Amino acid sequence: MGERPRQTWLSLLGQTLRRDLFLYLLILPGILYFLIFKYIPMWGVLIAFQDYSPYLGFLHSDWVGLEHFERLFANQDFYRIFRNTMVISLLNLVFFFPLPIVLSLLMNEIRREWFKKTIQSIVYLPHFLSWVIIVGISFLMLSKTEGVINHLLEYIGLNRIDFLTEPDYFWALLTLQSIWKEVGWGTVIFLAAIAGVDTQLYEAARMDGAGRLRQMWHVTLPAIRNVIIILLILRIGHIMDVGFEQIYLMMNGAVSEVAEVFDTYVYRVGVLQGEFSYSTAVGLFKSIIGLVLVIGANKLAKKFGEEGVY
């Protein structure tokens, strides 16, 4: 009796595989990517609770429990790094996140298709430039001795400003770089969501006398609200990830007090100094904070009647 249901289950599985073989082959690269680069490496978090030695491996390294986490919280640099990470993330959240929405609304109002595509190409282009190029352009523009902006300031009779080595300008520079590089690419999802809005809603709004601004406020924004909420929740989950490459390239000794974040700290301690267990504990701490924020933001969204991520 137990063998027959098993054979039935296997035969159904075989039929499903044969019927949808090409669909399963289509998703196979994505599944392999997540297995190889996401799930299998998760076993590496074990070394956060060990005094890991590459010669002894996972199985034979000594267990130290929460010692590395205690060291992290007792470190005098922890609060400075935490502050820098949070401030940079919050600046991006406040000033960067809304701009793709605004840009998408404005681009959606462009009626000439050739002009709209031209604008899209222009604002998308910086996304495909590496941070090395972006930082190089920043140096050419902002250098105190050779920068174009400082030459202009001197030309109009003002003093030169040392943008790159002045800590007061560092966070603003990072935010402006992120906006310039990614704001265009961020419009892709919002434009796709706007394209799915029922055109009859706009016709009804026009019949009620609504202009373009009122149509955007009362039709477009409510229609894409769920997309905005989902992306906001996901962005909150990455609040501890501010980007290693950009900050590492912009960092120098004069601004290290405001530039050191968890990503650069993990690189300096884990890679350069070889403290694998301690740096893994720092990375795990970041991941736990991100998970808690995603769960909390999702529950808050559901409490206010939104769909949320799950």
C-alpha positions in Angstrom: 0.0 0.0 0.0 2.9 2.4 0.8 4.7 1.6 -2.4 1.9 2.6 -4.8 1.5 6.2 -3.6 5.3 6.6 -3.8 5.3 5.4 -7.4 2.4 7.7 -8.2 4.3 10.7 -6.7 7.4 9.8 -8.7 5.5 9.4 -11.9 3.8 12.8 -11.4 7.2 14.4 -10.7 8.5 12.8 -13.9 5.6 14.0 -15.9 6.0 17.5 -14.6 9.7 17.5 -15.4 9.2 16.3 -18.9 6.4 18.8 -19.5 8.2 21.9 -18.1 11.8 20.8 -18.8 12.8 24.0 -20.6 11.3 26.2 -17.9 13.3 24.3 -15.3 16.4 24.6 -17.4 15.7 28.4 -17.7 15.7 28.9 -13.9 18.6 26.5 -13.3 21.4 29.2 -13.6 19.6 31.3 -11.0 19.1 28.4 -8.7 22.8 27.4 -9.0 23.9 31.0 -8.4 22.0 31.3 -5.2 23.1 27.8 -4.0 26.8 28.4 -4.8 27.2 32.1 -3.8 24.4 32.6 -1.2 23.5 29.4 0.6 26.6 27.3 0.7 28.8 30.2 2.0 26.3 30.6 4.9 28.2 27.9 6.6 31.1 30.3 6.9 29.3 32.2 9.6 30.4 29.4 12.0 33.8 30.9 12.2 32.3 34.0 13.9 32.0 31.7 17.0 35.4 30.1 16.6 39.0 31.1 16.9 39.3 30.1 13.3 42.6 28.8 11.8 42.8 28.1 8.1 45.1 25.2 9.0 42.6 23.5 11.3 39.5 24.3 9.3 35.9 24.5 10.5 35.8 21.2 12.3 38.9 21.5 14.4 39.1 25.2 15.3 38.4 26.1 18.9 35.0 27.4 19.8 34.9 30.8 21.6 31.2 31.5 21.7 30.3 35.2 21.7 33.9 36.4 22.4 34.2 38.2 19.0 30.9 40.0 19.4 31.9 41.2 22.9 35.1 42.5 21.4 33.2 44.3 18.7 30.9 46.1 21.2 33.7 46.9 23.5 35.9 48.3 20.7 36.2 52.1 21.1 35.8 52.5 17.3 32.4 50.6 17.2 30.2 53.6 17.9 32.1 55.8 15.5 31.8 53.2 12.7 28.1 52.6 13.6 27.4 56.4 13.5 29.1 56.8 10.1 27.3 53.9 8.6 23.9 55.0 9.8 24.3 58.6 8.8 25.4 57.8 5.3 22.6 55.3 4.9 20.0 57.7 6.3 21.2 60.5 4.0 20.8 58.1 1.0 17.4 57.1 2.3 16.1 60.6 2.7 17.7 62.3 -0.3 18.3 59.5 -2.8 15.3 57.2 -2.4 12.6 59.7 -3.4 14.4 61.1 -6.4 13.9 58.1 -8.8 10.1 58.4 -8.0 10.1 62.1 -8.8 12.2 61.6 -11.9 9.9 58.8 -13.0 6.8 61.0 -12.6 8.4 63.7 -14.6 9.6 61.4 -17.4 6.1 59.9 -17.6 4.7 63.3 -18.5 7.0 63.6 -21.6 4.8 63.1 -24.6 7.4 63.1 -27.4 8.7 59.6 -27.4 12.1 60.4 -29.0 12.8 63.0 -26.4 11.7 60.7 -23.6 14.1 57.9 -24.8 16.9 60.4 -25.1 16.4 61.6 -21.5 16.3 58.0 -20.3 19.5 57.1 -22.1 21.3 60.2 -20.5 20.1 59.4 -17.0 20.8 55.7 -17.3 24.4 56.1 -18.5 26.2 56.9 -15.2 24.9 53.5 -13.8 27.2 51.7 -16.2 30.3 53.6 -15.0 32.4 52.0 -12.3 33.0 53.7 -9.0 36.7 54.1 -10.0 35.6 56.4 -12.9 33.0 58.2 -10.8 35.6 58.9 -8.1 38.2 59.9 -10.8 35.7 62.5 -12.2 35.1 63.7 -8.6 38.8 64.3 -8.1 39.1 66.2 -11.4 36.1 68.4 -10.5 36.9 68.9 -6.8 40.6 68.8 -6.3 41.9 71.9 -4.5 44.8 72.5 -6.9 43.5 71.2 -10.3 39.8 70.9 -9.8 37.5 72.7 -12.2 35.2 74.0 -9.5 38.0 75.5 -7.5 39.3 77.2 -10.7 35.9 78.7 -11.1 35.7 79.8 -7.5 39.1 81.5 -7.8 38.1 83.1 -11.1 35.1 84.8 -9.5 37.2 86.0 -6.6 36.4 83.3 -3.9 38.8 81.2 -1.9 39.5 77.6 -3.0 37.8 74.9 -0.9 39.4 71.6 -0.1 36.3 69.4 -0.7 38.2 66.1 -0.7 40.0 66.4 2.6 37.5 68.3 4.6 35.4 66.0 6.8 32.4 68.4 6.8 31.9 67.7 3.0 32.5 64.0 2.9 28.9 62.7 3.6 27.4 65.2 1.2 29.8 64.2 -1.5 29.0 60.5 -1.1 25.3 61.3 -1.3 25.6 63.4 -4.4 27.8 60.8 -6.1 25.2 58.1 -5.4 22.4 60.3 -6.7 24.2 61.1 -9.9 25.2 57.6 -10.6 22.1 55.6 -9.7 19.1 57.9 -9.8 18.4 57.2 -13.4 18.7 53.5 -13.1 16.3 53.6 -10.1 13.6 54.9 -12.4 13.4 51.6 -14.3 11.1 49.8 -11.8 8.9 52.9 -11.2 8.4 53.6 -14.9 7.4 50.0 -15.3 4.9 50.3 -12.5 3.5 53.6 -13.9 3.1 51.9 -17.3 0.7 49.4 -15.7 -1.6 52.1 -14.4 -5.1 51.9 -15.9 -5.5 54.8 -18.4 -9.2 55.1 -17.6 -8.2 56.5 -14.2 -6.4 59.4 -15.9 -9.4 60.0 -18.2 -11.8 60.1 -15.2 -9.5 62.5 -13.4 -9.3 64.8 -16.5 -13.1 64.8 -16.7 -13.2 65.9 -13.1 -10.9 68.8 -14.0 -7.6 67.5 -12.6 -4.5 68.9 -14.1 -1.2 67.0 -14.6 0.0 67.6 -11.1 -3.3 66.5 -9.5 -3.2 63.4 -11.8 0.2 62.5 -10.5 -0.8 63.1 -6.9 -4.2 61.4 -6.9 -3.8 58.7 -9.6 -0.1 57.8 -10.3 1.3 57.9 -6.8 -1.5 55.8 -5.2 -1.3 53.3 -8.1 2.4 52.7 -7.5 2.3 53.0 -3.7 2.8 49.2 -3.2 5.9 49.2 -5.3 7.3 52.2 -3.4 6.6 50.5 0.0 8.2 47.2 -1.1 11.4 48.9 -2.4 11.5 51.1 0.8 11.4 48.0 3.0 14.1 46.3 1.0 16.2 49.5 1.2 15.8 49.6 4.9 17.1 46.1 5.1 20.3 47.2 3.4 20.7 50.2 5.7 24.0 48.7 7.1 25.4 48.3 3.6 26.6 51.6 2.3 28.9 50.3 -0.4 32.6 49.4 0.1 34.1 50.5 -3.2 32.8 54.1 -3.3 33.8 54.8 0.3 37.2 53.0 0.1 38.1 55.0 -3.0 37.0 58.3 -1.5 38.6 57.7 1.9 41.9 59.4 2.9 43.6 60.0 6.2 42.0 63.5 6.6 38.4 62.1 6.5 38.9 58.7 8.1 37.0 59.8 11.2 33.8 60.2 9.2 34.6 57.7 6.4 35.2 54.5 8.3 32.1 52.2 8.0 31.5 48.5 8.7 32.4 47.5 5.1 35.8 49.2 5.1 36.4 48.1 8.7 35.8 44.4 7.8 38.2 44.7 4.8 40.9 46.3 7.0 40.6 43.9 9.9 39.6 40.8 8.1 41.6 40.9 4.8 44.6 43.1 5.6 45.1 41.9 9.2 43.9 38.3 8.7 41.4 38.3 11.6 38.8 36.1 9.9 36.7 35.2 12.8 36.4 38.7 14.1 35.5 40.2 10.7 32.9 37.5 10.2 31.3 38.4 13.5 31.1 42.0 12.3 29.5 40.9 9.0 27.0 38.7 10.9 26.1 41.6 13.2 25.3 43.7 10.1 23.2 40.9 8.6 21.2 40.4 11.8 20.5 44.2 12.0 19.3 44.1 8.4 17.0 41.1 9.0 15.5 42.7 12.1 14.8 45.9 10.2 13.2 44.1 7.2 10.9 42.1 9.5 10.0 45.2 11.5 9.4 47.4 8.5 7.3 44.7 6.8 5.1 44.3 9.9 4.7 48.0 10.2 3.7 48.2 6.5 1.1 45.5 7.0 -0.2 47.2 10.1 -1.0 50.3 8.0 -2.8 48.1 5.4 0.0 47.8 2.8 1.0 44.5 1.2 4.6 44.4 2.3 7.3 42.0 1.0 5.8 38.8 2.3 
